[in-house]
Amino acid sequence: MDPLSNYVVLNSSDVSEVEEMISHLSTPFKMNIIGDYSKFDTRIAVADVGDVRIMHSTFGDVGIEISSEGETDDGLLLFVPTEGGGSITHLKKEWEYSEQKGIFRDLGRHSVAYQENFHTYAIPLSKQKLREHALRLGGEKLSLVPLEFDPAADFSSEGGLLLRQTLEFTAQALDGPLRNMDGELIKAQMSDLIMTQILTQLASTVQDRLNGREVSNILPRSVKRAQDYIHAHPADKLDMTTLAEVAGCSYRTLQRGFLDAFDVTPQQYIRKIRLIEVRRELLSSGRKQNVANIARRWGFAHMGRFAQEYAKEFGESPSET
């Protein structure tokens, strides 16, 4: 029996109908059948588990060429193949995928793929929600680390096997005991477990930090000097002339160094540090202090812009904190 047998949203041998459904579920999508068209037979099942959507698709015993332009900056799509395989050209590189090797596709980027006899789980993910979950697991210090996944997901590793087994167990539970249960709390726990395993078991910029492993950050001396100065004086007025003098290099060199090391400019780094300090003070003060007063103390003069930046960074408003 195919996974998620009670959640099938499409059974079709019509290419246009399949393209329309997949475009609705992910991003605009075009396909071309290679081989015996009569063997093209698509089945798509979709089940929502808390904040995570689990899809399973099969396409029949045919070869298929696929092209997707991408449309959303916030979306990722994790493929966990259960049969067959293929290759994808994505992020200017070709990647193979099979039952042992999955693919993390950025839905904002163009991709071209070829697949044969392909059966797969597909997990659409929000970069922002994953980032918020990473912050809940690892603390605000991770807000300074850009969240990026290795496009190749290794499902032959112990961590990859664990994630695959969790998806299979979840699909079996949805087809079994959870089918007729009011199990929203259980589904929310499963959703958290799946996101936690994605963040901790698949290669990414946060995996080692979340698993408590030491991460070697060898920074240029100029960047390290400026970073240390920012952390020592986060509430001070920090202009770029002063930072460049402390770093012992030109402003342009310092800017390039911060972008290479942290994927943010020095000014953006300072604002992130200050947002973290505001959050720490809000959490420790409860309702004893006014949010605006705390924000101004850390250099935020425009309350509307501050609230937007805070919500984007931490997934909640300052007043909710």
ZADO-1210 file (C-alpha; in nm, 4 decimals, padded with zeros to 6 digits):
<atoms>
<atom x="00.0000" y="00.0000" z="00.0000" code="MET" pos="1"/>
<atom x="00.1280" y="00.3480" z="-00.0865" code="ASP" pos="2"/>
<atom x="00.1864" y="00.5916" z="00.2026" code="PRO" pos="3"/>
<atom x="-00.0942" y="00.8277" z="00.3065" code="LEU" pos="4"/>
<atom x="-00.3571" y="00.6205" z="00.1263" code="SER" pos="5"/>
<atom x="-00.6362" y="00.8124" z="00.2996" code="ASN" pos="6"/>
<atom x="-00.5052" y="01.1534" z="00.1947" code="TYR" pos="7"/>
<atom x="-00.4909" y="01.1240" z="-00.1854" code="VAL" pos="8"/>
<atom x="-00.5714" y="01.4543" z="-00.3574" code="VAL" pos="9"/>
<atom x="-00.4997" y="01.3477" z="-00.7158" code="LEU" pos="10"/>
<atom x="-00.4940" y="01.0336" z="-00.9290" code="ASN" pos="11"/>
<atom x="-00.4292" y="01.1327" z="-01.2877" code="SER" pos="12"/>
<atom x="-00.2557" y="01.0500" z="-01.6163" code="SER" pos="13"/>
<atom x="-00.3179" y="01.4015" z="-01.7485" code="ASP" pos="14"/>
<atom x="00.0045" y="01.6034" z="-01.7589" code="VAL" pos="15"/>
<atom x="-00.1713" y="01.9407" z="-01.7410" code="SER" pos="16"/>
<atom x="-00.3733" y="01.8341" z="-01.4381" code="GLU" pos="17"/>
<atom x="-00.0586" y="01.7090" z="-01.2608" code="VAL" pos="18"/>
<atom x="00.1303" y="02.0307" z="-01.3434" code="GLU" pos="19"/>
<atom x="-00.1564" y="02.2395" z="-01.2049" code="GLU" pos="20"/>
<atom x="-00.1724" y="02.0423" z="-00.8791" code="MET" pos="21"/>
<atom x="00.2041" y="02.0449" z="-00.8149" code="ILE" pos="22"/>
<atom x="00.2253" y="02.4164" z="-00.9032" code="SER" pos="23"/>
<atom x="-00.0479" y="02.4782" z="-00.6440" code="HIS" pos="24"/>
<atom x="00.1365" y="02.2751" z="-00.3793" code="LEU" pos="25"/>
<atom x="00.4865" y="02.4175" z="-00.4411" code="SER" pos="26"/>
<atom x="00.5932" y="02.6444" z="-00.7308" code="THR" pos="27"/>
<atom x="00.5175" y="02.6751" z="-01.1066" code="PRO" pos="28"/>
<atom x="00.6161" y="02.3467" z="-01.2617" code="PHE" pos="29"/>
<atom x="00.6425" y="02.1998" z="-01.6156" code="LYS" pos="30"/>
<atom x="00.6988" y="01.8347" z="-01.7116" code="MET" pos="31"/>
<atom x="00.7787" y="01.6350" z="-02.0225" code="ASN" pos="32"/>
<atom x="00.7211" y="01.2568" z="-02.0401" code="ILE" pos="33"/>
<atom x="01.0129" y="01.0494" z="-02.1750" code="ILE" pos="34"/>
<atom x="00.9176" y="00.6973" z="-02.2877" code="GLY" pos="35"/>
<atom x="00.5842" y="00.5179" z="-02.2897" code="ASP" pos="36"/>
<atom x="00.3214" y="00.7812" z="-02.2123" code="TYR" pos="37"/>
<atom x="00.0691" y="00.5073" z="-02.1219" code="SER" pos="38"/>
<atom x="00.2798" y="00.4253" z="-01.8150" code="LYS" pos="39"/>
<atom x="00.2527" y="00.7794" z="-01.6789" code="PHE" pos="40"/>
<atom x="00.0254" y="00.7525" z="-01.3762" code="ASP" pos="41"/>
<atom x="00.0465" y="01.0110" z="-01.0996" code="THR" pos="42"/>
<atom x="-00.0751" y="00.9786" z="-00.7437" code="ARG" pos="43"/>
<atom x="-00.0351" y="01.2668" z="-00.4973" code="ILE" pos="44"/>
<atom x="-00.1267" y="01.2458" z="-00.1280" code="ALA" pos="45"/>
<atom x="-00.1115" y="01.5389" z="00.1135" code="VAL" pos="46"/>
<atom x="-00.1480" y="01.5402" z="00.4936" code="ALA" pos="47"/>
<atom x="-00.0980" y="01.8304" z="00.7347" code="ASP" pos="48"/>
<atom x="00.0742" y="01.7436" z="01.0619" code="VAL" pos="49"/>
<atom x="00.0797" y="02.0510" z="01.2833" code="GLY" pos="50"/>
<atom x="00.2953" y="02.3092" z="01.1044" code="ASP" pos="51"/>
<atom x="00.4439" y="02.0476" z="00.8696" code="VAL" pos="52"/>
<atom x="00.2870" y="01.9245" z="00.5467" code="ARG" pos="53"/>
<atom x="00.3832" y="01.5742" z="00.4319" code="ILE" pos="54"/>
<atom x="00.3269" y="01.4838" z="00.0675" code="MET" pos="55"/>
<atom x="00.3892" y="01.1564" z="-00.1117" code="HIS" pos="56"/>
<atom x="00.3937" y="01.1319" z="-00.4910" code="SER" pos="57"/>
<atom x="00.4374" y="00.8578" z="-00.7507" code="THR" pos="58"/>
<atom x="00.4570" y="00.9128" z="-01.1259" code="PHE" pos="59"/>
<atom x="00.4530" y="00.5680" z="-01.2866" code="GLY" pos="60"/>
<atom x="00.7247" y="00.3657" z="-01.4581" code="ASP" pos="61"/>
<atom x="00.8403" y="00.6419" z="-01.6945" code="VAL" pos="62"/>
<atom x="01.1112" y="00.9026" z="-01.7318" code="GLY" pos="63"/>
<atom x="01.0103" y="01.2627" z="-01.6710" code="ILE" pos="64"/>
<atom x="01.1892" y="01.5913" z="-01.7399" code="GLU" pos="65"/>
<atom x="01.0882" y="01.8668" z="-01.5000" code="ILE" pos="66"/>
<atom x="01.1508" y="02.2409" z="-01.5024" code="SER" pos="67"/>
<atom x="01.0601" y="02.4888" z="-01.2295" code="SER" pos="68"/>
<atom x="01.1389" y="02.8598" z="-01.2277" code="GLU" pos="69"/>
<atom x="01.0792" y="02.9111" z="-00.8578" code="GLY" pos="70"/>
<atom x="00.8621" y="03.1808" z="-00.7087" code="GLU" pos="71"/>
<atom x="00.8979" y="03.2222" z="-00.3310" code="THR" pos="72"/>
<atom x="01.2002" y="03.3386" z="-00.1302" code="ASP" pos="73"/>
<atom x="01.0745" y="03.1683" z="00.1878" code="ASP" pos="74"/>
<atom x="01.0240" y="02.8148" z="00.0585" code="GLY" pos="75"/>
<atom x="01.2272" y="02.4946" z="00.0700" code="LEU" pos="76"/>
<atom x="01.1197" y="02.1509" z="-00.0522" code="LEU" pos="77"/>
<atom x="01.2828" y="01.8415" z="00.0957" code="LEU" pos="78"/>
<atom x="01.2589" y="01.5269" z="-00.1180" code="PHE" pos="79"/>
<atom x="01.2906" y="01.1911" z="00.0598" code="VAL" pos="80"/>
<atom x="01.2777" y="00.9324" z="-00.2238" code="PRO" pos="81"/>
<atom x="01.1163" y="00.5951" z="-00.1528" code="THR" pos="82"/>
<atom x="01.1808" y="00.4396" z="-00.4965" code="GLU" pos="83"/>
<atom x="01.3619" y="00.5285" z="-00.8189" code="GLY" pos="84"/>
<atom x="01.5763" y="00.8361" z="-00.8571" code="GLY" pos="85"/>
<atom x="01.7209" y="01.0918" z="-01.0928" code="GLY" pos="86"/>
<atom x="01.9271" y="01.4076" z="-01.1077" code="SER" pos="87"/>
<atom x="01.8643" y="01.7783" z="-01.0655" code="ILE" pos="88"/>
<atom x="02.0538" y="02.0873" z="-01.1789" code="THR" pos="89"/>
<atom x="02.0091" y="02.3362" z="-00.8994" code="HIS" pos="90"/>
<atom x="02.2180" y="02.6220" z="-00.7595" code="LEU" pos="91"/>
<atom x="02.4517" y="02.5885" z="-01.0611" code="LYS" pos="92"/>
<atom x="02.5389" y="02.2266" z="-00.9829" code="LYS" pos="93"/>
<atom x="02.4068" y="01.8816" z="-01.0733" code="GLU" pos="94"/>
<atom x="02.2939" y="01.6562" z="-00.7880" code="TRP" pos="95"/>
<atom x="02.1961" y="01.2884" z="-00.7963" code="GLU" pos="96"/>
<atom x="01.9077" y="01.1609" z="-00.5846" code="TYR" pos="97"/>
<atom x="01.7914" y="00.8126" z="-00.4882" code="SER" pos="98"/>
<atom x="01.6599" y="00.6246" z="-00.1848" code="GLU" pos="99"/>
<atom x="01.9948" y="00.6990" z="-00.0149" code="GLN" pos="100"/>
<atom x="02.0290" y="01.0604" z="-00.1281" code="LYS" pos="101"/>
<atom x="01.7542" y="01.3193" z="-00.1038" code="GLY" pos="102"/>
<atom x="01.7470" y="01.6784" z="-00.2223" code="ILE" pos="103"/>
<atom x="01.6825" y="02.0103" z="-00.0492" code="PHE" pos="104"/>
<atom x="01.5434" y="02.2394" z="-00.3173" code="ARG" pos="105"/>
<atom x="01.5228" y="02.6172" z="-00.2733" code="ASP" pos="106"/>
<atom x="01.1820" y="02.7104" z="-00.4165" code="LEU" pos="107"/>
<atom x="01.3059" y="03.0566" z="-00.5046" code="GLY" pos="108"/>
<atom x="01.5648" y="02.9231" z="-00.7498" code="ARG" pos="109"/>
<atom x="01.5392" y="02.7729" z="-01.0976" code="HIS" pos="110"/>
<atom x="01.5870" y="02.3971" z="-01.1287" code="SER" pos="111"/>
<atom x="01.5786" y="02.1325" z="-01.4018" code="VAL" pos="112"/>
<atom x="01.5450" y="01.7623" z="-01.3155" code="ALA" pos="113"/>
<atom x="01.5163" y="01.4185" z="-01.4722" code="TYR" pos="114"/>
<atom x="01.3645" y="01.1265" z="-01.2827" code="GLN" pos="115"/>
<atom x="01.2671" y="00.7643" z="-01.3503" code="GLU" pos="116"/>
<atom x="01.0088" y="00.5444" z="-01.1738" code="ASN" pos="117"/>
<atom x="01.0083" y="00.8076" z="-00.9033" code="PHE" pos="118"/>
<atom x="00.8263" y="00.7719" z="-00.5697" code="HIS" pos="119"/>
<atom x="00.9010" y="01.0261" z="-00.2987" code="THR" pos="120"/>
<atom x="00.7994" y="01.2038" z="00.0171" code="TYR" pos="121"/>
<atom x="00.8145" y="01.5807" z="-00.0270" code="ALA" pos="122"/>
<atom x="00.8146" y="01.8171" z="00.2711" code="ILE" pos="123"/>
<atom x="00.7470" y="02.1880" z="00.1946" code="PRO" pos="124"/>
<atom x="00.9188" y="02.4047" z="00.4560" code="LEU" pos="125"/>
<atom x="00.9231" y="02.7727" z="00.5436" code="SER" pos="126"/>
<atom x="01.2738" y="02.9111" z="00.5977" code="LYS" pos="127"/>
<atom x="01.1327" y="03.1541" z="00.8532" code="GLN" pos="128"/>
<atom x="00.9534" y="02.8832" z="01.0536" code="LYS" pos="129"/>
<atom x="01.2641" y="02.6628" z="01.0481" code="LEU" pos="130"/>
<atom x="01.4707" y="02.9570" z="01.1685" code="ARG" pos="131"/>
<atom x="01.2241" y="03.0272" z="01.4506" code="GLU" pos="132"/>
<atom x="01.2365" y="02.6602" z="01.5512" code="HIS" pos="133"/>
<atom x="01.6178" y="02.6687" z="01.5468" code="ALA" pos="134"/>
<atom x="01.6117" y="02.9719" z="01.7782" code="LEU" pos="135"/>
<atom x="01.3789" y="02.7902" z="02.0191" code="ARG" pos="136"/>
<atom x="01.6201" y="02.4962" z="02.0247" code="LEU" pos="137"/>
<atom x="01.9517" y="02.6804" z="02.0310" code="GLY" pos="138"/>
<atom x="01.8817" y="03.0276" z="02.1634" code="GLY" pos="139"/>
<atom x="01.9147" y="03.3755" z="02.0168" code="GLU" pos="140"/>
<atom x="02.2866" y="03.3308" z="01.9460" code="LYS" pos="141"/>
<atom x="02.1814" y="03.1365" z="01.6361" code="LEU" pos="142"/>
<atom x="02.0198" y="03.4512" z="01.4947" code="SER" pos="143"/>
<atom x="02.3709" y="03.5525" z="01.3845" code="LEU" pos="144"/>
<atom x="02.4091" y="03.2334" z="01.1813" code="VAL" pos="145"/>
<atom x="02.2460" y="03.2289" z="00.8353" code="PRO" pos="146"/>
<atom x="02.0347" y="02.9140" z="00.7997" code="LEU" pos="147"/>
<atom x="02.1456" y="02.7206" z="00.4922" code="GLU" pos="148"/>
<atom x="02.1124" y="02.3499" z="00.4117" code="PHE" pos="149"/>
<atom x="02.3383" y="02.1312" z="00.2016" code="ASP" pos="150"/>
<atom x="02.1265" y="02.0552" z="-00.1101" code="PRO" pos="151"/>
<atom x="02.2307" y="01.6882" z="-00.0828" code="ALA" pos="152"/>
<atom x="02.0477" y="01.5169" z="00.2061" code="ALA" pos="153"/>
<atom x="02.2195" y="01.1938" z="00.3126" code="ASP" pos="154"/>
<atom x="01.9580" y="00.9317" z="00.4034" code="PHE" pos="155"/>
<atom x="02.2150" y="00.6541" z="00.4374" code="SER" pos="156"/>
<atom x="02.3571" y="00.8192" z="00.7527" code="SER" pos="157"/>
<atom x="02.2215" y="00.7382" z="01.0978" code="GLU" pos="158"/>
<atom x="02.0566" y="01.0808" z="01.1210" code="GLY" pos="159"/>
<atom x="01.9093" y="01.0528" z="00.7733" code="GLY" pos="160"/>
<atom x="01.7719" y="00.7059" z="00.8482" code="LEU" pos="161"/>
<atom x="01.6183" y="00.8396" z="01.1702" code="LEU" pos="162"/>
<atom x="01.4370" y="01.1160" z="00.9810" code="LEU" pos="163"/>
<atom x="01.3161" y="00.8732" z="00.7122" code="ARG" pos="164"/>
<atom x="01.1819" y="00.6333" z="00.9779" code="GLN" pos="165"/>
<atom x="01.0081" y="00.9227" z="01.1556" code="THR" pos="166"/>
<atom x="00.8326" y="01.0215" z="00.8308" code="LEU" pos="167"/>
<atom x="00.7307" y="00.6592" z="00.7669" code="GLU" pos="168"/>
<atom x="00.6021" y="00.6195" z="01.1237" code="PHE" pos="169"/>
<atom x="00.4067" y="00.9470" z="01.0932" code="THR" pos="170"/>
<atom x="00.2514" y="00.8380" z="00.7615" code="ALA" pos="171"/>
<atom x="00.1525" y="00.4997" z="00.9132" code="GLN" pos="172"/>
<atom x="-00.0005" y="00.6723" z="01.2158" code="ALA" pos="173"/>
<atom x="-00.2004" y="00.9079" z="00.9922" code="LEU" pos="174"/>
<atom x="-00.3339" y="00.6125" z="00.7922" code="ASP" pos="175"/>
<atom x="-00.3931" y="00.4187" z="01.1155" code="GLY" pos="176"/>
<atom x="-00.4807" y="00.5345" z="01.4686" code="PRO" pos="177"/>
<atom x="-00.4635" y="00.9091" z="01.3973" code="LEU" pos="178"/>
<atom x="-00.7076" y="00.8870" z="01.1078" code="ARG" pos="179"/>
<atom x="-01.0195" y="00.9061" z="01.3244" code="ASN" pos="180"/>
<atom x="-00.8696" y="01.0614" z="01.6384" code="MET" pos="181"/>
<atom x="-00.8851" y="01.4205" z="01.7553" code="ASP" pos="182"/>
<atom x="-00.5072" y="01.4213" z="01.7748" code="GLY" pos="183"/>
<atom x="-00.4100" y="01.7846" z="01.7167" code="GLU" pos="184"/>
<atom x="-00.1752" y="01.7911" z="02.0185" code="LEU" pos="185"/>
<atom x="-00.0064" y="01.4704" z="01.9018" code="ILE" pos="186"/>
<atom x="00.0236" y="01.6099" z="01.5481" code="LYS" pos="187"/>
<atom x="00.1838" y="01.9277" z="01.6868" code="ALA" pos="188"/>
<atom x="00.4370" y="01.7132" z="01.8743" code="GLN" pos="189"/>
<atom x="00.5091" y="01.5174" z="01.5548" code="MET" pos="190"/>
<atom x="00.5537" y="01.8444" z="01.3659" code="SER" pos="191"/>
<atom x="00.8072" y="01.9663" z="01.6231" code="ASP" pos="192"/>
<atom x="00.9903" y="01.6326" z="01.6077" code="LEU" pos="193"/>
<atom x="01.0161" y="01.6398" z="01.2273" code="ILE" pos="194"/>
<atom x="01.1473" y="01.9985" z="01.2222" code="MET" pos="195"/>
<atom x="01.3924" y="01.9197" z="01.5039" code="THR" pos="196"/>
<atom x="01.5276" y="01.6187" z="01.3158" code="GLN" pos="197"/>
<atom x="01.5588" y="01.8171" z="00.9923" code="ILE" pos="198"/>
<atom x="01.7632" y="02.0815" z="01.1760" code="LEU" pos="199"/>
<atom x="01.9776" y="01.8397" z="01.3782" code="THR" pos="200"/>
<atom x="02.0198" y="01.5407" z="01.1465" code="GLN" pos="201"/>
<atom x="02.0699" y="01.6990" z="00.8019" code="LEU" pos="202"/>
<atom x="02.3800" y="01.8971" z="00.7065" code="ALA" pos="203"/>
<atom x="02.3322" y="02.2716" z="00.7558" code="SER" pos="204"/>
<atom x="02.4978" y="02.5793" z="00.9009" code="THR" pos="205"/>
<atom x="02.3265" y="02.5186" z="01.2374" code="VAL" pos="206"/>
<atom x="02.3532" y="02.1382" z="01.2694" code="GLN" pos="207"/>
<atom x="02.6780" y="02.1255" z="01.4699" code="ASP" pos="208"/>
<atom x="02.5721" y="02.4097" z="01.7000" code="ARG" pos="209"/>
<atom x="02.2359" y="02.2480" z="01.7760" code="LEU" pos="210"/>
<atom x="02.4078" y="01.9151" z="01.8480" code="ASN" pos="211"/>
<atom x="02.6535" y="02.0768" z="02.0883" code="GLY" pos="212"/>
<atom x="02.9585" y="02.0277" z="01.8670" code="ARG" pos="213"/>
<atom x="03.2330" y="02.2852" z="01.8563" code="GLU" pos="214"/>
<atom x="03.2351" y="02.5011" z="01.5441" code="VAL" pos="215"/>
<atom x="03.5607" y="02.6513" z="01.4310" code="SER" pos="216"/>
<atom x="03.5145" y="03.0104" z="01.3177" code="ASN" pos="217"/>
<atom x="03.8474" y="03.1353" z="01.1872" code="ILE" pos="218"/>
<atom x="03.7838" y="03.5046" z="01.1353" code="LEU" pos="219"/>
<atom x="04.0165" y="03.7588" z="00.9760" code="PRO" pos="220"/>
<atom x="04.1918" y="03.9567" z="01.2489" code="ARG" pos="221"/>
<atom x="04.0229" y="04.2800" z="01.1402" code="SER" pos="222"/>
<atom x="03.6749" y="04.1246" z="01.1628" code="VAL" pos="223"/>
<atom x="03.7527" y="03.9710" z="01.5034" code="LYS" pos="224"/>
<atom x="03.8696" y="04.3084" z="01.6410" code="ARG" pos="225"/>
<atom x="03.5522" y="04.4809" z="01.5199" code="ALA" pos="226"/>
<atom x="03.3328" y="04.1957" z="01.6467" code="GLN" pos="227"/>
<atom x="03.4911" y="04.2070" z="01.9934" code="ASP" pos="228"/>
<atom x="03.4471" y="04.5847" z="02.0062" code="TYR" pos="229"/>
<atom x="03.0783" y="04.5590" z="01.9095" code="ILE" pos="230"/>
<atom x="03.0131" y="04.2988" z="02.1818" code="HIS" pos="231"/>
<atom x="03.1965" y="04.5131" z="02.4398" code="ALA" pos="232"/>
<atom x="03.0032" y="04.8315" z="02.3484" code="HIS" pos="233"/>
<atom x="02.6660" y="04.7210" z="02.2051" code="PRO" pos="234"/>
<atom x="02.4703" y="05.0199" z="02.3400" code="ALA" pos="235"/>
<atom x="02.7231" y="05.2820" z="02.2254" code="ASP" pos="236"/>
<atom x="02.6908" y="05.4861" z="01.9094" code="LYS" pos="237"/>
<atom x="02.8975" y="05.2728" z="01.6740" code="LEU" pos="238"/>
<atom x="02.9816" y="05.4528" z="01.3519" code="ASP" pos="239"/>
<atom x="03.1654" y="05.2798" z="01.0714" code="MET" pos="240"/>
<atom x="03.4652" y="05.5142" z="01.0931" code="THR" pos="241"/>
<atom x="03.5277" y="05.4058" z="01.4520" code="THR" pos="242"/>
<atom x="03.4841" y="05.0367" z="01.3679" code="LEU" pos="243"/>
<atom x="03.7251" y="05.0605" z="01.0745" code="ALA" pos="244"/>
<atom x="03.9847" y="05.2299" z="01.2994" code="GLU" pos="245"/>
<atom x="03.9421" y="04.9577" z="01.5657" code="VAL" pos="246"/>
<atom x="03.9691" y="04.6873" z="01.3004" code="ALA" pos="247"/>
<atom x="04.2771" y="04.8441" z="01.1424" code="GLY" pos="248"/>
<atom x="04.1442" y="04.8277" z="00.7878" code="CYS" pos="249"/>
<atom x="03.9318" y="05.0210" z="00.5410" code="SER" pos="250"/>
<atom x="03.5551" y="05.0279" z="00.5769" code="TYR" pos="251"/>
<atom x="03.5156" y="04.8415" z="00.2464" code="ARG" pos="252"/>
<atom x="03.7461" y="04.5611" z="00.3656" code="THR" pos="253"/>
<atom x="03.5557" y="04.5366" z="00.6940" code="LEU" pos="254"/>
<atom x="03.2227" y="04.5281" z="00.5087" code="GLN" pos="255"/>
<atom x="03.3444" y="04.2443" z="00.2862" code="ARG" pos="256"/>
<atom x="03.4820" y="04.0559" z="00.5867" code="GLY" pos="257"/>
<atom x="03.1501" y="04.0675" z="00.7752" code="PHE" pos="258"/>
<atom x="02.9556" y="03.9596" z="00.4673" code="LEU" pos="259"/>
<atom x="03.1889" y="03.6629" z="00.4168" code="ASP" pos="260"/>
<atom x="03.1862" y="03.5610" z="00.7841" code="ALA" pos="261"/>
<atom x="02.8261" y="03.6316" z="00.8906" code="PHE" pos="262"/>
<atom x="02.6325" y="03.7057" z="00.5700" code="ASP" pos="263"/>
<atom x="02.5446" y="04.0502" z="00.7084" code="VAL" pos="264"/>
<atom x="02.7044" y="04.3966" z="00.6985" code="THR" pos="265"/>
<atom x="02.8614" y="04.5454" z="01.0164" code="PRO" pos="266"/>
<atom x="02.5533" y="04.7669" z="01.0610" code="GLN" pos="267"/>
<atom x="02.3213" y="04.4662" z="01.0324" code="GLN" pos="268"/>
<atom x="02.5384" y="04.2715" z="01.2774" code="TYR" pos="269"/>
<atom x="02.5112" y="04.5554" z="01.5305" code="ILE" pos="270"/>
<atom x="02.1315" y="04.5648" z="01.4967" code="ARG" pos="271"/>
<atom x="02.1088" y="04.1881" z="01.5459" code="LYS" pos="272"/>
<atom x="02.3198" y="04.2104" z="01.8635" code="ILE" pos="273"/>
<atom x="02.0987" y="04.4920" z="01.9910" code="ARG" pos="274"/>
<atom x="01.7806" y="04.2974" z="01.9109" code="LEU" pos="275"/>
<atom x="01.9178" y="04.0055" z="02.1124" code="ILE" pos="276"/>
<atom x="01.9912" y="04.2403" z="02.4049" code="GLU" pos="277"/>
<atom x="01.6404" y="04.3890" z="02.3860" code="VAL" pos="278"/>
<atom x="01.4918" y="04.0384" z="02.3906" code="ARG" pos="279"/>
<atom x="01.7075" y="03.9352" z="02.6864" code="ARG" pos="280"/>
<atom x="01.5944" y="04.2434" z="02.8803" code="GLU" pos="281"/>
<atom x="01.2276" y="04.1907" z="02.7893" code="LEU" pos="282"/>
<atom x="01.2410" y="03.8293" z="02.9051" code="LEU" pos="283"/>
<atom x="01.4019" y="03.9224" z="03.2364" code="SER" pos="284"/>
<atom x="01.1866" y="04.2281" z="03.3117" code="SER" pos="285"/>
<atom x="00.8410" y="04.0828" z="03.2449" code="GLY" pos="286"/>
<atom x="00.5829" y="04.3636" z="03.2461" code="ARG" pos="287"/>
<atom x="00.7817" y="04.5876" z="03.4788" code="LYS" pos="288"/>
<atom x="00.9234" y="04.8043" z="03.1989" code="GLN" pos="289"/>
<atom x="00.7884" y="04.9694" z="02.8880" code="ASN" pos="290"/>
<atom x="00.8922" y="04.8051" z="02.5584" code="VAL" pos="291"/>
<atom x="00.9602" y="05.1398" z="02.3921" code="ALA" pos="292"/>
<atom x="01.1903" y="05.2506" z="02.6749" code="ASN" pos="293"/>
<atom x="01.3949" y="04.9308" z="02.6494" code="ILE" pos="294"/>
<atom x="01.4157" y="04.9589" z="02.2703" code="ALA" pos="295"/>
<atom x="01.5333" y="05.3213" z="02.2857" code="ARG" pos="296"/>
<atom x="01.7984" y="05.2289" z="02.5411" code="ARG" pos="297"/>
<atom x="01.9448" y="04.9955" z="02.2773" code="TRP" pos="298"/>
<atom x="01.9440" y="05.2510" z="02.0004" code="GLY" pos="299"/>
<atom x="01.6078" y="05.1890" z="01.8316" code="PHE" pos="300"/>
<atom x="01.4397" y="05.5254" z="01.7716" code="ALA" pos="301"/>
<atom x="01.1664" y="05.4247" z="01.5253" code="HIS" pos="302"/>
<atom x="00.9255" y="05.1944" z="01.7111" code="MET" pos="303"/>
<atom x="00.7383" y="05.0711" z="01.4043" code="GLY" pos="304"/>
<atom x="01.0551" y="04.9667" z="01.2247" code="ARG" pos="305"/>
<atom x="01.1932" y="04.8150" z="01.5467" code="PHE" pos="306"/>
<atom x="00.8787" y="04.6030" z="01.5950" code="ALA" pos="307"/>
<atom x="00.8989" y="04.4764" z="01.2339" code="GLN" pos="308"/>
<atom x="01.2673" y="04.3815" z="01.2673" code="GLU" pos="309"/>
<atom x="01.2059" y="04.2146" z="01.6028" code="TYR" pos="310"/>
<atom x="00.9154" y="04.0052" z="01.4711" code="ALA" pos="311"/>
<atom x="01.1161" y="03.9024" z="01.1645" code="LYS" pos="312"/>
<atom x="01.4093" y="03.7947" z="01.3820" code="GLU" pos="313"/>
<atom x="01.2227" y="03.6113" z="01.6589" code="PHE" pos="314"/>
<atom x="00.8846" y="03.5189" z="01.5121" code="GLY" pos="315"/>
<atom x="00.6845" y="03.7185" z="01.7676" code="GLU" pos="316"/>
<atom x="00.6211" y="04.0817" z="01.8553" code="SER" pos="317"/>
<atom x="00.8089" y="04.2561" z="02.1409" code="PRO" pos="318"/>
<atom x="00.4859" y="04.2779" z="02.3404" code="SER" pos="319"/>
<atom x="00.4312" y="03.9012" z="02.2998" code="GLU" pos="320"/>
<atom x="00.7806" y="03.8395" z="02.4404" code="THR" pos="321"/>
</atoms>
